[in-house]
Amino acid sequence: MATVELRFSALPEHVRTARLVAAAVARRAGVDEAVLDEVRLAVGEACSRAVGLHQSVGITAPVKVALIEDEKLFSIEVGDEAPHAVPAERVAGGASADADVEAEEDEMGLAVISGLVDDVEVTTSENGGLIRMSWPTVQPPTVVI
Amino acid sequence: MDLSLSTRTVGDRTVVEVGGEIDVYTAPKLREQLVELVNDGNFHLVVDMEGVDFLDSTGLGVLVGGLKRVRAHEGSLRLVCNQEHILKIFRITGLTKVFPIHTSVEEAVAATD
C-alpha cells in the first residue's frame, strides 16, 4: 500500500495542503532536496487539475493522492473521478467557449507536469483519470556513531 | 502562506508587489487586482514577483490574462523576478518569450522597448 494516502474535498484551498504533505513525504523518502520544488509544483498541478475536473462536472467525491515509497523510487498518484470524454465525443458535442478555456487550462497544467517530471504517466477512462509521477530516491547517508 | 498584494505608482507605471503563493486558490485575487487596475486606466504594469514563494499554471494563466488586457489598451506588463525556481516555470512553458522579465523594479520601470 501507499506510504501515505490523502483524500480531500475538491476545493482549491486544499491543494496547498496536498503540496505540503507530498513534499514532506518525498523528503523523508530520500528524494533529492534539489527536486523537492519540482515535486511540490507537479503535485500541485495534478491536484489543481483534478479539483477543476471534479468541480466542472459537479462531482462530490474527494480527490485522491497516494504517496508511494519504493526501494529506489518515490511515486505520487493523483486520481480524479471525472468521466473523461474521448476526443471524438468532444468534437461531436461541439465544445462551448467555456469548455475550450477549461481545456486550455487543463493542457497548461499537464504541460507544466510533463516539462518538470521525466517519469510521468497519464491514464484516463470513463470512470476517471490518474496521473502517476515518479522520482528517483537517493540512499540516505550512513550514520557514523 | 496566503497571497499579499500591494500597488504603488512610479511615474506612468503601476507596480504590483506580490508576495506568498500564487496557486489555484489565490490566483483569483491576483486576477481581480489586475482587472481592477486596467479598468481604472492603469495600462503599464510591473508585477514584482520577488516575494513570491510559489507559482503554478493557474498563476501563469492570470498573468497571461493581464497581459492580454493591457495590450488591448496598448499597454505593457513587465515582470520582476530573480528566483530560479520561479523562472523555471516560465521557461518550460515558453512564456519567457511572452513576458519581459527584469531583475529589478527600477530596471522594469525604466524599460521602454
Chai-1 contact restraints between the chains, C-beta under 6 A:
chainA,res_idxA,chainB,res_idxB,connection_type,confidence,min_distance_angstrom,max_distance_angstrom,comment,restraint_id
A,P12,B,V24,contact,1.0,0.0,6.0,A-B,restraint_1
A,P12,B,Y25,contact,1.0,0.0,6.0,A-B,restraint_2
A,E13,B,Y25,contact,1.0,0.0,6.0,A-B,restraint_3
A,V15,B,V24,contact,1.0,0.0,6.0,A-B,restraint_4
A,D37,B,H85,contact,1.0,0.0,6.0,A-B,restraint_5
A,G44,B,D56,contact,1.0,0.0,6.0,A-B,restraint_6
A,E45,B,D56,contact,1.0,0.0,6.0,A-B,restraint_7
A,E45,B,S57,contact,1.0,0.0,6.0,A-B,restraint_8
A,S48,B,V24,contact,1.0,0.0,6.0,A-B,restraint_9
A,E105,B,G61,contact,1.0,0.0,6.0,A-B,restraint_10
A,M108,B,S57,contact,1.0,0.0,6.0,A-B,restraint_11
A,G109,B,S57,contact,1.0,0.0,6.0,A-B,restraint_12
A,V112,B,S57,contact,1.0,0.0,6.0,A-B,restraint_13
A,G115,B,I92,contact,1.0,0.0,6.0,A-B,restraint_14
